[in-house]
C-alpha cells in the first residue's frame, strides 16, 4: 500500500475513486469537464473528505499508473 501513497499521495487509488466520481457526476448532473472544474473549485472540502483529487486526469495519469506498476514488481 505504501507504493500507492508515494504515487497518489493522500488520494484513493483510481479503482476506489471511480465509483465515487460516478456518483458525484450523476448526483450533480456533471457531463462536461468545464462543469467538473466549476464543481471541484467550489467543493474542495468535500473532495478532500472523500479523498479524491479535483484533477483526476492528472493524478491518475498513465505515467503515475506505470510508476505504481513498477513499484509493485
mmCIF file of the N, C-alpha and C atoms, coordinates in Angstrom:
data_MODEL
# 
_entry.id   MODEL 
# 
loop_
_atom_site.group_PDB 
_atom_site.id 
_atom_site.type_symbol 
_atom_site.label_atom_id 
_atom_site.label_alt_id 
_atom_site.label_comp_id 
_atom_site.label_asym_id 
_atom_site.label_entity_id 
_atom_site.label_seq_id 
_atom_site.pdbx_PDB_ins_code 
_atom_site.Cartn_x 
_atom_site.Cartn_y 
_atom_site.Cartn_z 
_atom_site.occupancy 
_atom_site.B_iso_or_equiv 
_atom_site.pdbx_formal_charge 
_atom_site.auth_seq_id 
_atom_site.auth_comp_id 
_atom_site.auth_asym_id 
_atom_site.auth_atom_id 
_atom_site.pdbx_PDB_model_num 
ATOM 1   N N  . UNK A 1 1  ? 0.820   -1.206 0.000   1.00 0.00 ? 1  UNK A N  1 
ATOM 2   C CA . UNK A 1 1  ? 0.000   0.000  0.000   1.00 0.00 ? 1  UNK A CA 1 
ATOM 3   C C  . UNK A 1 1  ? 0.858   1.261  0.000   1.00 0.00 ? 1  UNK A C  1 
ATOM 4   N N  . UNK A 1 2  ? 2.057   1.171  0.520   1.00 0.00 ? 2  UNK A N  1 
ATOM 5   C CA . UNK A 1 2  ? 2.913   2.345  0.567   1.00 0.00 ? 2  UNK A CA 1 
ATOM 6   C C  . UNK A 1 2  ? 3.225   2.884  -0.820  1.00 0.00 ? 2  UNK A C  1 
ATOM 7   N N  . UNK A 1 3  ? 3.376   1.999  -1.797  1.00 0.00 ? 3  UNK A N  1 
ATOM 8   C CA . UNK A 1 3  ? 3.688   2.466  -3.145  1.00 0.00 ? 3  UNK A CA 1 
ATOM 9   C C  . UNK A 1 3  ? 2.564   3.348  -3.682  1.00 0.00 ? 3  UNK A C  1 
ATOM 10  N N  . UNK A 1 4  ? 1.315   3.020  -3.380  1.00 0.00 ? 4  UNK A N  1 
ATOM 11  C CA . UNK A 1 4  ? 0.200   3.845  -3.822  1.00 0.00 ? 4  UNK A CA 1 
ATOM 12  C C  . UNK A 1 4  ? 0.268   5.218  -3.165  1.00 0.00 ? 4  UNK A C  1 
ATOM 13  N N  . UNK A 1 5  ? 0.605   5.247  -1.890  1.00 0.00 ? 5  UNK A N  1 
ATOM 14  C CA . UNK A 1 5  ? 0.702   6.511  -1.178  1.00 0.00 ? 5  UNK A CA 1 
ATOM 15  C C  . UNK A 1 5  ? 1.800   7.382  -1.761  1.00 0.00 ? 5  UNK A C  1 
ATOM 16  N N  . UNK A 1 6  ? 2.903   6.768  -2.173  1.00 0.00 ? 6  UNK A N  1 
ATOM 17  C CA . UNK A 1 6  ? 4.001   7.531  -2.754  1.00 0.00 ? 6  UNK A CA 1 
ATOM 18  C C  . UNK A 1 6  ? 3.591   8.159  -4.076  1.00 0.00 ? 6  UNK A C  1 
ATOM 19  N N  . UNK A 1 7  ? 2.796   7.469  -4.851  1.00 0.00 ? 7  UNK A N  1 
ATOM 20  C CA . UNK A 1 7  ? 2.400   7.967  -6.166  1.00 0.00 ? 7  UNK A CA 1 
ATOM 21  C C  . UNK A 1 7  ? 1.161   8.855  -6.079  1.00 0.00 ? 7  UNK A C  1 
ATOM 22  N N  . UNK A 1 8  ? 0.132   8.415  -5.367  1.00 0.00 ? 8  UNK A N  1 
ATOM 23  C CA . UNK A 1 8  ? -1.140  9.137  -5.339  1.00 0.00 ? 8  UNK A CA 1 
ATOM 24  C C  . UNK A 1 8  ? -1.297  10.066 -4.143  1.00 0.00 ? 8  UNK A C  1 
ATOM 25  N N  . UNK A 1 9  ? -0.366  10.045 -3.228  1.00 0.00 ? 9  UNK A N  1 
ATOM 26  C CA . UNK A 1 9  ? -0.448  10.923 -2.065  1.00 0.00 ? 9  UNK A CA 1 
ATOM 27  C C  . UNK A 1 9  ? -1.599  10.563 -1.158  1.00 0.00 ? 9  UNK A C  1 
ATOM 28  N N  . UNK A 1 10 ? -2.373  11.560 -0.786  1.00 0.00 ? 10 UNK A N  1 
ATOM 29  C CA . UNK A 1 10 ? -3.471  11.361 0.173   1.00 0.00 ? 10 UNK A CA 1 
ATOM 30  C C  . UNK A 1 10 ? -4.733  10.805 -0.479  1.00 0.00 ? 10 UNK A C  1 
ATOM 31  N N  . UNK A 1 11 ? -4.713  10.615 -1.794  1.00 0.00 ? 11 UNK A N  1 
ATOM 32  C CA . UNK A 1 11 ? -5.916  10.218 -2.516  1.00 0.00 ? 11 UNK A CA 1 
ATOM 33  C C  . UNK A 1 11 ? -6.113  8.705  -2.577  1.00 0.00 ? 11 UNK A C  1 
ATOM 34  N N  . UNK A 1 12 ? -7.368  8.326  -2.815  1.00 0.00 ? 12 UNK A N  1 
ATOM 35  C CA . UNK A 1 12 ? -7.702  6.920  -3.030  1.00 0.00 ? 12 UNK A CA 1 
ATOM 36  C C  . UNK A 1 12 ? -7.084  6.445  -4.341  1.00 0.00 ? 12 UNK A C  1 
ATOM 37  N N  . UNK A 1 13 ? -6.970  5.149  -4.487  1.00 0.00 ? 13 UNK A N  1 
ATOM 38  C CA . UNK A 1 13 ? -6.491  4.591  -5.752  1.00 0.00 ? 13 UNK A CA 1 
ATOM 39  C C  . UNK A 1 13 ? -7.555  4.846  -6.821  1.00 0.00 ? 13 UNK A C  1 
ATOM 40  N N  . UNK A 1 14 ? -7.174  4.806  -8.091  1.00 0.00 ? 14 UNK A N  1 
ATOM 41  C CA . UNK A 1 14 ? -8.162  5.036  -9.151  1.00 0.00 ? 14 UNK A CA 1 
ATOM 42  C C  . UNK A 1 14 ? -9.350  4.077  -9.089  1.00 0.00 ? 14 UNK A C  1 
ATOM 43  N N  . UNK A 1 15 ? -9.094  2.832  -8.743  1.00 0.00 ? 15 UNK A N  1 
ATOM 44  C CA . UNK A 1 15 ? -10.166 1.842  -8.674  1.00 0.00 ? 15 UNK A CA 1 
ATOM 45  C C  . UNK A 1 15 ? -11.181 2.181  -7.589  1.00 0.00 ? 15 UNK A C  1 
ATOM 46  N N  . UNK A 1 16 ? -10.712 2.706  -6.476  1.00 0.00 ? 16 UNK A N  1 
ATOM 47  C CA . UNK A 1 16 ? -11.624 3.065  -5.387  1.00 0.00 ? 16 UNK A CA 1 
ATOM 48  C C  . UNK A 1 16 ? -12.302 4.411  -5.644  1.00 0.00 ? 16 UNK A C  1 
ATOM 49  N N  . UNK A 1 17 ? -11.644 5.290  -6.363  1.00 0.00 ? 17 UNK A N  1 
ATOM 50  C CA . UNK A 1 17 ? -12.193 6.626  -6.615  1.00 0.00 ? 17 UNK A CA 1 
ATOM 51  C C  . UNK A 1 17 ? -13.247 6.638  -7.714  1.00 0.00 ? 17 UNK A C  1 
ATOM 52  N N  . UNK A 1 18 ? -13.126 5.755  -8.678  1.00 0.00 ? 18 UNK A N  1 
ATOM 53  C CA . UNK A 1 18 ? -14.014 5.770  -9.842  1.00 0.00 ? 18 UNK A CA 1 
ATOM 54  C C  . UNK A 1 18 ? -15.505 5.743  -9.483  1.00 0.00 ? 18 UNK A C  1 
ATOM 55  N N  . UNK A 1 19 ? -15.951 4.834  -8.601  1.00 0.00 ? 19 UNK A N  1 
ATOM 56  C CA . UNK A 1 19 ? -17.386 4.842  -8.267  1.00 0.00 ? 19 UNK A CA 1 
ATOM 57  C C  . UNK A 1 19 ? -17.831 6.126  -7.548  1.00 0.00 ? 19 UNK A C  1 
ATOM 58  N N  . UNK A 1 20 ? -16.921 6.738  -6.812  1.00 0.00 ? 20 UNK A N  1 
ATOM 59  C CA . UNK A 1 20 ? -17.250 7.995  -6.127  1.00 0.00 ? 20 UNK A CA 1 
ATOM 60  C C  . UNK A 1 20 ? -17.457 9.095  -7.150  1.00 0.00 ? 20 UNK A C  1 
ATOM 61  N N  . UNK A 1 21 ? -16.562 9.159  -8.140  1.00 0.00 ? 21 UNK A N  1 
ATOM 62  C CA . UNK A 1 21 ? -16.733 10.142 -9.210  1.00 0.00 ? 21 UNK A CA 1 
ATOM 63  C C  . UNK A 1 21 ? -18.053 9.930  -9.938  1.00 0.00 ? 21 UNK A C  1 
ATOM 64  N N  . UNK A 1 22 ? -18.364 8.691  -10.247 1.00 0.00 ? 22 UNK A N  1 
ATOM 65  C CA . UNK A 1 22 ? -19.606 8.392  -10.971 1.00 0.00 ? 22 UNK A CA 1 
ATOM 66  C C  . UNK A 1 22 ? -20.828 8.880  -10.196 1.00 0.00 ? 22 UNK A C  1 
ATOM 67  N N  . UNK A 1 23 ? -20.828 8.647  -8.881  1.00 0.00 ? 23 UNK A N  1 
ATOM 68  C CA . UNK A 1 23 ? -21.948 9.098  -8.049  1.00 0.00 ? 23 UNK A CA 1 
ATOM 69  C C  . UNK A 1 23 ? -22.052 10.621 -8.044  1.00 0.00 ? 23 UNK A C  1 
ATOM 70  N N  . UNK A 1 24 ? -20.905 11.296 -7.930  1.00 0.00 ? 24 UNK A N  1 
ATOM 71  C CA . UNK A 1 24 ? -20.914 12.759 -7.930  1.00 0.00 ? 24 UNK A CA 1 
ATOM 72  C C  . UNK A 1 24 ? -21.418 13.306 -9.264  1.00 0.00 ? 24 UNK A C  1 
ATOM 73  N N  . UNK A 1 25 ? -20.949 12.718 -10.370 1.00 0.00 ? 25 UNK A N  1 
ATOM 74  C CA . UNK A 1 25 ? -21.382 13.174 -11.691 1.00 0.00 ? 25 UNK A CA 1 
ATOM 75  C C  . UNK A 1 25 ? -22.888 13.035 -11.842 1.00 0.00 ? 25 UNK A C  1 
ATOM 76  N N  . UNK A 1 26 ? -23.403 11.911 -11.408 1.00 0.00 ? 26 UNK A N  1 
ATOM 77  C CA . UNK A 1 26 ? -24.844 11.658 -11.538 1.00 0.00 ? 26 UNK A CA 1 
ATOM 78  C C  . UNK A 1 26 ? -25.642 12.583 -10.617 1.00 0.00 ? 26 UNK A C  1 
ATOM 79  N N  . UNK A 1 27 ? -25.234 12.678 -9.370  1.00 0.00 ? 27 UNK A N  1 
ATOM 80  C CA . UNK A 1 27 ? -25.961 13.464 -8.375  1.00 0.00 ? 27 UNK A CA 1 
ATOM 81  C C  . UNK A 1 27 ? -26.011 14.946 -8.747  1.00 0.00 ? 27 UNK A C  1 
ATOM 82  N N  . UNK A 1 28 ? -24.903 15.464 -9.295  1.00 0.00 ? 28 UNK A N  1 
ATOM 83  C CA . UNK A 1 28 ? -24.810 16.893 -9.598  1.00 0.00 ? 28 UNK A CA 1 
ATOM 84  C C  . UNK A 1 28 ? -24.946 17.192 -11.094 1.00 0.00 ? 28 UNK A C  1 
ATOM 85  N N  . UNK A 1 29 ? -25.365 16.187 -11.853 1.00 0.00 ? 29 UNK A N  1 
ATOM 86  C CA . UNK A 1 29 ? -25.610 16.328 -13.285 1.00 0.00 ? 29 UNK A CA 1 
ATOM 87  C C  . UNK A 1 29 ? -24.389 16.934 -14.012 1.00 0.00 ? 29 UNK A C  1 
ATOM 88  N N  . UNK A 1 30 ? -23.224 16.377 -13.753 1.00 0.00 ? 30 UNK A N  1 
ATOM 89  C CA . UNK A 1 30 ? -21.990 16.848 -14.375 1.00 0.00 ? 30 UNK A CA 1 
ATOM 90  C C  . UNK A 1 30 ? -21.735 16.015 -15.627 1.00 0.00 ? 30 UNK A C  1 
ATOM 91  N N  . UNK A 1 31 ? -21.655 16.700 -16.761 1.00 0.00 ? 31 UNK A N  1 
ATOM 92  C CA . UNK A 1 31 ? -21.451 15.982 -18.015 1.00 0.00 ? 31 UNK A CA 1 
ATOM 93  C C  . UNK A 1 31 ? -20.240 16.473 -18.810 1.00 0.00 ? 31 UNK A C  1 
ATOM 94  N N  . UNK A 1 32 ? -19.671 17.608 -18.419 1.00 0.00 ? 32 UNK A N  1 
ATOM 95  C CA . UNK A 1 32 ? -18.528 18.142 -19.151 1.00 0.00 ? 32 UNK A CA 1 
ATOM 96  C C  . UNK A 1 32 ? -17.369 18.432 -18.199 1.00 0.00 ? 32 UNK A C  1 
ATOM 97  N N  . UNK A 1 33 ? -16.191 18.553 -18.784 1.00 0.00 ? 33 UNK A N  1 
ATOM 98  C CA . UNK A 1 33 ? -15.010 18.875 -17.982 1.00 0.00 ? 33 UNK A CA 1 
ATOM 99  C C  . UNK A 1 33 ? -15.150 20.269 -17.360 1.00 0.00 ? 33 UNK A C  1 
ATOM 100 N N  . UNK A 1 34 ? -15.754 21.187 -18.089 1.00 0.00 ? 34 UNK A N  1 
ATOM 101 C CA . UNK A 1 34 ? -15.960 22.546 -17.581 1.00 0.00 ? 34 UNK A CA 1 
ATOM 102 C C  . UNK A 1 34 ? -16.867 22.533 -16.348 1.00 0.00 ? 34 UNK A C  1 
ATOM 103 N N  . UNK A 1 35 ? -17.934 21.727 -16.396 1.00 0.00 ? 35 UNK A N  1 
ATOM 104 C CA . UNK A 1 35 ? -18.833 21.601 -15.244 1.00 0.00 ? 35 UNK A CA 1 
ATOM 105 C C  . UNK A 1 35 ? -18.095 20.987 -14.057 1.00 0.00 ? 35 UNK A C  1 
ATOM 106 N N  . UNK A 1 36 ? -17.253 19.983 -14.335 1.00 0.00 ? 36 UNK A N  1 
ATOM 107 C CA . UNK A 1 36 ? -16.486 19.354 -13.258 1.00 0.00 ? 36 UNK A CA 1 
ATOM 108 C C  . UNK A 1 36 ? -15.534 20.362 -12.627 1.00 0.00 ? 36 UNK A C  1 
ATOM 109 N N  . UNK A 1 37 ? -14.838 21.141 -13.443 1.00 0.00 ? 37 UNK A N  1 
ATOM 110 C CA . UNK A 1 37 ? -13.902 22.132 -12.918 1.00 0.00 ? 37 UNK A CA 1 
ATOM 111 C C  . UNK A 1 37 ? -14.607 23.123 -11.997 1.00 0.00 ? 37 UNK A C  1 
ATOM 112 N N  . UNK A 1 38 ? -15.778 23.574 -12.411 1.00 0.00 ? 38 UNK A N  1 
ATOM 113 C CA . UNK A 1 38 ? -16.562 24.509 -11.590 1.00 0.00 ? 38 UNK A CA 1 
ATOM 114 C C  . UNK A 1 38 ? -16.991 23.850 -10.275 1.00 0.00 ? 38 UNK A C  1 
ATOM 115 N N  . UNK A 1 39 ? -17.477 22.604 -10.368 1.00 0.00 ? 39 UNK A N  1 
ATOM 116 C CA . UNK A 1 39 ? -17.886 21.872 -9.172  1.00 0.00 ? 39 UNK A CA 1 
ATOM 117 C C  . UNK A 1 39 ? -16.702 21.658 -8.227  1.00 0.00 ? 39 UNK A C  1 
ATOM 118 N N  . UNK A 1 40 ? -15.583 21.210 -8.775  1.00 0.00 ? 40 UNK A N  1 
ATOM 119 C CA . UNK A 1 40 ? -14.411 20.913 -7.957  1.00 0.00 ? 40 UNK A CA 1 
ATOM 120 C C  . UNK A 1 40 ? -13.886 22.170 -7.261  1.00 0.00 ? 40 UNK A C  1 
ATOM 121 N N  . UNK A 1 41 ? -13.921 23.276 -7.957  1.00 0.00 ? 41 UNK A N  1 
ATOM 122 C CA . UNK A 1 41 ? -13.435 24.530 -7.393  1.00 0.00 ? 41 UNK A CA 1 
ATOM 123 C C  . UNK A 1 41 ? -14.288 24.978 -6.204  1.00 0.00 ? 41 UNK A C  1 
ATOM 124 N N  . UNK A 1 42 ? -15.595 24.774 -6.304  1.00 0.00 ? 42 UNK A N  1 
ATOM 125 C CA . UNK A 1 42 ? -16.488 25.219 -5.233  1.00 0.00 ? 42 UNK A CA 1 
ATOM 126 C C  . UNK A 1 42 ? -16.733 24.154 -4.156  1.00 0.00 ? 42 UNK A C  1 
ATOM 127 N N  . UNK A 1 43 ? -16.197 22.951 -4.336  1.00 0.00 ? 43 UNK A N  1 
ATOM 128 C CA . UNK A 1 43 ? -16.418 21.871 -3.368  1.00 0.00 ? 43 UNK A CA 1 
ATOM 129 C C  . UNK A 1 43 ? -15.104 21.196 -2.939  1.00 0.00 ? 43 UNK A C  1 
ATOM 130 N N  . UNK A 1 44 ? -14.075 21.996 -2.755  1.00 0.00 ? 44 UNK A N  1 
ATOM 131 C CA . UNK A 1 44 ? -12.760 21.447 -2.390  1.00 0.00 ? 44 UNK A CA 1 
ATOM 132 C C  . UNK A 1 44 ? -12.807 20.645 -1.090  1.00 0.00 ? 44 UNK A C  1 
ATOM 133 N N  . UNK A 1 45 ? -13.553 21.153 -0.116  1.00 0.00 ? 45 UNK A N  1 
ATOM 134 C CA . UNK A 1 45 ? -13.629 20.474 1.176   1.00 0.00 ? 45 UNK A CA 1 
ATOM 135 C C  . UNK A 1 45 ? -14.258 19.080 1.031   1.00 0.00 ? 45 UNK A C  1 
ATOM 136 N N  . UNK A 1 46 ? -15.314 18.979 0.251   1.00 0.00 ? 46 UNK A N  1 
ATOM 137 C CA . UNK A 1 46 ? -15.968 17.695 0.013   1.00 0.00 ? 46 UNK A CA 1 
ATOM 138 C C  . UNK A 1 46 ? -15.002 16.716 -0.649  1.00 0.00 ? 46 UNK A C  1 
ATOM 139 N N  . UNK A 1 47 ? -14.286 17.173 -1.661  1.00 0.00 ? 47 UNK A N  1 
ATOM 140 C CA . UNK A 1 47 ? -13.337 16.307 -2.361  1.00 0.00 ? 47 UNK A CA 1 
ATOM 141 C C  . UNK A 1 47 ? -12.225 15.843 -1.415  1.00 0.00 ? 47 UNK A C  1 
ATOM 142 N N  . UNK A 1 48 ? -11.767 16.735 -0.544  1.00 0.00 ? 48 UNK A N  1 
ATOM 143 C CA . UNK A 1 48 ? -10.765 16.339 0.448   1.00 0.00 ? 48 UNK A CA 1 
ATOM 144 C C  . UNK A 1 48 ? -11.309 15.289 1.403   1.00 0.00 ? 48 UNK A C  1 
ATOM 145 N N  . UNK A 1 49 ? -12.550 15.468 1.834   1.00 0.00 ? 49 UNK A N  1 
ATOM 146 C CA . UNK A 1 49 ? -13.177 14.496 2.734   1.00 0.00 ? 49 UNK A CA 1 
ATOM 147 C C  . UNK A 1 49 ? -13.326 13.132 2.058   1.00 0.00 ? 49 UNK A C  1 
ATOM 148 N N  . UNK A 1 50 ? -13.632 13.144 0.771   1.00 0.00 ? 50 UNK A N  1 
ATOM 149 C CA . UNK A 1 50 ? -13.796 11.896 0.012   1.00 0.00 ? 50 UNK A CA 1 
ATOM 150 C C  . UNK A 1 50 ? -12.457 11.307 -0.423  1.00 0.00 ? 50 UNK A C  1 
ATOM 151 N N  . UNK A 1 51 ? -11.393 12.072 -0.252  1.00 0.00 ? 51 UNK A N  1 
ATOM 152 C CA . UNK A 1 51 ? -10.029 11.669 -0.625  1.00 0.00 ? 51 UNK A CA 1 
ATOM 153 C C  . UNK A 1 51 ? -9.893  11.401 -2.118  1.00 0.00 ? 51 UNK A C  1 
ATOM 154 N N  . UNK A 1 52 ? -10.495 12.303 -2.908  1.00 0.00 ? 52 UNK A N  1 
ATOM 155 C CA . UNK A 1 52 ? -10.354 12.221 -4.362  1.00 0.00 ? 52 UNK A CA 1 
ATOM 156 C C  . UNK A 1 52 ? -9.836  13.566 -4.873  1.00 0.00 ? 52 UNK A C  1 
ATOM 157 N N  . UNK A 1 53 ? -9.008  13.544 -5.915  1.00 0.00 ? 53 UNK A N  1 
ATOM 158 C CA . UNK A 1 53 ? -8.447  14.788 -6.420  1.00 0.00 ? 53 UNK A CA 1 
ATOM 159 C C  . UNK A 1 53 ? -9.417  15.565 -7.300  1.00 0.00 ? 53 UNK A C  1 
ATOM 160 N N  . UNK A 1 54 ? -9.238  16.875 -7.318  1.00 0.00 ? 54 UNK A N  1 
ATOM 161 C CA . UNK A 1 54 ? -10.041 17.729 -8.189  1.00 0.00 ? 54 UNK A CA 1 
ATOM 162 C C  . UNK A 1 54 ? -9.605  17.582 -9.639  1.00 0.00 ? 54 UNK A C  1 
ATOM 163 N N  . UNK A 1 55 ? -8.379  17.125 -9.842  1.00 0.00 ? 55 UNK A N  1 
ATOM 164 C CA . UNK A 1 55 ? -7.837  16.953 -11.191 1.00 0.00 ? 55 UNK A CA 1 
ATOM 165 C C  . UNK A 1 55 ? -7.464  15.489 -11.435 1.00 0.00 ? 55 UNK A C  1 
ATOM 166 N N  . UNK A 1 56 ? -8.465  14.613 -11.543 1.00 0.00 ? 56 UNK A N  1 
ATOM 167 C CA . UNK A 1 56 ? -8.191  13.183 -11.651 1.00 0.00 ? 56 UNK A CA 1 
ATOM 168 C C  . UNK A 1 56 ? -7.391  12.783 -12.887 1.00 0.00 ? 56 UNK A C  1 
ATOM 169 N N  . UNK A 1 57 ? -7.562  13.494 -13.994 1.00 0.00 ? 57 UNK A N  1 
ATOM 170 C CA . UNK A 1 57 ? -6.818  13.134 -15.201 1.00 0.00 ? 57 UNK A CA 1 
ATOM 171 C C  . UNK A 1 57 ? -5.315  13.294 -15.001 1.00 0.00 ? 57 UNK A C  1 
ATOM 172 N N  . UNK A 1 58 ? -4.922  14.256 -14.208 1.00 0.00 ? 58 UNK A N  1 
ATOM 173 C CA . UNK A 1 58 ? -3.502  14.450 -13.915 1.00 0.00 ? 58 UNK A CA 1 
ATOM 174 C C  . UNK A 1 58 ? -3.017  13.452 -12.865 1.00 0.00 ? 58 UNK A C  1 
ATOM 175 N N  . UNK A 1 59 ? -3.734  13.352 -11.774 1.00 0.00 ? 59 UNK A N  1 
ATOM 176 C CA . UNK A 1 59 ? -3.309  12.484 -10.665 1.00 0.00 ? 59 UNK A CA 1 
ATOM 177 C C  . UNK A 1 59 ? -3.304  11.015 -11.061 1.00 0.00 ? 59 UNK A C  1 
ATOM 178 N N  . UNK A 1 60 ? -4.341  10.593 -11.786 1.00 0.00 ? 60 UNK A N  1 
ATOM 179 C CA . UNK A 1 60 ? -4.453  9.198  -12.188 1.00 0.00 ? 60 UNK A CA 1 
ATOM 180 C C  . UNK A 1 60 ? -3.980  8.978  -13.625 1.00 0.00 ? 60 UNK A C  1 
ATOM 181 N N  . UNK A 1 61 ? -2.970  9.704  -14.029 1.00 0.00 ? 61 UNK A N  1 
ATOM 182 C CA . UNK A 1 61 ? -2.455  9.600  -15.393 1.00 0.00 ? 61 UNK A CA 1 
ATOM 183 C C  . UNK A 1 61 ? -1.783  8.253  -15.642 1.00 0.00 ? 61 UNK A C  1 
ATOM 184 N N  . UNK A 1 62 ? -1.589  7.940  -16.904 1.00 0.00 ? 62 UNK A N  1 
ATOM 185 C CA . UNK A 1 62 ? -0.915  6.712  -17.288 1.00 0.00 ? 62 UNK A CA 1 
ATOM 186 C C  . UNK A 1 62 ? 0.504   6.671  -16.723 1.00 0.00 ? 62 UNK A C  1 
ATOM 187 N N  . UNK A 1 63 ? 1.138   7.831  -16.685 1.00 0.00 ? 63 UNK A N  1 
ATOM 188 C CA . UNK A 1 63 ? 2.504   7.918  -16.146 1.00 0.00 ? 63 UNK A CA 1 
ATOM 189 C C  . UNK A 1 63 ? 2.536   7.474  -14.683 1.00 0.00 ? 63 UNK A C  1 
ATOM 190 N N  . UNK A 1 64 ? 1.594   7.946  -13.886 1.00 0.00 ? 64 UNK A N  1 
ATOM 191 C CA . UNK A 1 64 ? 1.540   7.544  -12.479 1.00 0.00 ? 64 UNK A CA 1 
ATOM 192 C C  . UNK A 1 64 ? 1.178   6.072  -12.339 1.00 0.00 ? 64 UNK A C  1 
ATOM 193 N N  . UNK A 1 65 ? 0.307   5.580  -13.202 1.00 0.00 ? 65 UNK A N  1 
ATOM 194 C CA . UNK A 1 65 ? -0.056  4.159  -13.167 1.00 0.00 ? 65 UNK A CA 1 
ATOM 195 C C  . UNK A 1 65 ? 1.176   3.296  -13.438 1.00 0.00 ? 65 UNK A C  1 
ATOM 196 N N  . UNK A 1 66 ? 2.010   3.727  -14.346 1.00 0.00 ? 66 UNK A N  1 
ATOM 197 C CA . UNK A 1 66 ? 3.234   2.975  -14.647 1.00 0.00 ? 66 UNK A CA 1 
ATOM 198 C C  . UNK A 1 66 ? 4.167   2.987  -13.443 1.00 0.00 ? 66 UNK A C  1 
ATOM 199 N N  . UNK A 1 67 ? 4.226   4.097  -12.726 1.00 0.00 ? 67 UNK A N  1 
ATOM 200 C CA . UNK A 1 67 ? 5.059   4.173  -11.520 1.00 0.00 ? 67 UNK A CA 1 
ATOM 201 C C  . UNK A 1 67 ? 4.607   3.139  -10.493 1.00 0.00 ? 67 UNK A C  1 
ATOM 202 N N  . UNK A 1 68 ? 3.293   3.044  -10.289 1.00 0.00 ? 68 UNK A N  1 
ATOM 203 C CA . UNK A 1 68 ? 2.759   2.076  -9.331  1.00 0.00 ? 68 UNK A CA 1 
ATOM 204 C C  . UNK A 1 68 ? 3.093   0.668  -9.765  1.00 0.00 ? 68 UNK A C  1 
ATOM 205 N N  . UNK A 1 69 ? 2.912   0.375  -11.044 1.00 0.00 ? 69 UNK A N  1 
ATOM 206 C CA . UNK A 1 69 ? 3.183   -0.956 -11.567 1.00 0.00 ? 69 UNK A CA 1 
ATOM 207 C C  . UNK A 1 69 ? 4.649   -1.318 -11.354 1.00 0.00 ? 69 UNK A C  1 
ATOM 208 N N  . UNK A 1 70 ? 5.542   -0.384 -11.624 1.00 0.00 ? 70 UNK A N  1 
ATOM 209 C CA . UNK A 1 70 ? 6.979   -0.635 -11.442 1.00 0.00 ? 70 UNK A CA 1 
ATOM 210 C C  . UNK A 1 70 ? 7.313   -0.852 -9.969  1.00 0.00 ? 70 UNK A C  1 
ATOM 211 N N  . UNK A 1 71 ? 6.633   -0.132 -9.089  1.00 0.00 ? 71 UNK A N  1 
ATOM 212 C CA . UNK A 1 71 ? 6.943   -0.240 -7.667  1.00 0.00 ? 71 UNK A CA 1 
ATOM 213 C C  . UNK A 1 71 ? 6.421   -1.535 -7.065  1.00 0.00 ? 71 UNK A C  1 
ATOM 214 N N  . UNK A 1 72 ? 5.434   -2.148 -7.698  1.00 0.00 ? 72 UNK A N  1 
ATOM 215 C CA . UNK A 1 72 ? 4.849   -3.365 -7.128  1.00 0.00 ? 72 UNK A CA 1 
ATOM 216 C C  . UNK A 1 72 ? 5.496   -4.627 -7.660  1.00 0.00 ? 72 UNK A C  1 
ATOM 217 N N  . UNK A 1 73 ? 6.437   -4.494 -8.584  1.00 0.00 ? 73 UNK A N  1 
ATOM 218 C CA . UNK A 1 73 ? 7.103   -5.679 -9.139  1.00 0.00 ? 73 UNK A CA 1 
ATOM 219 C C  . UNK A 1 73 ? 8.129   -6.235 -8.198  1.00 0.00 ? 73 UNK A C  1 
# 
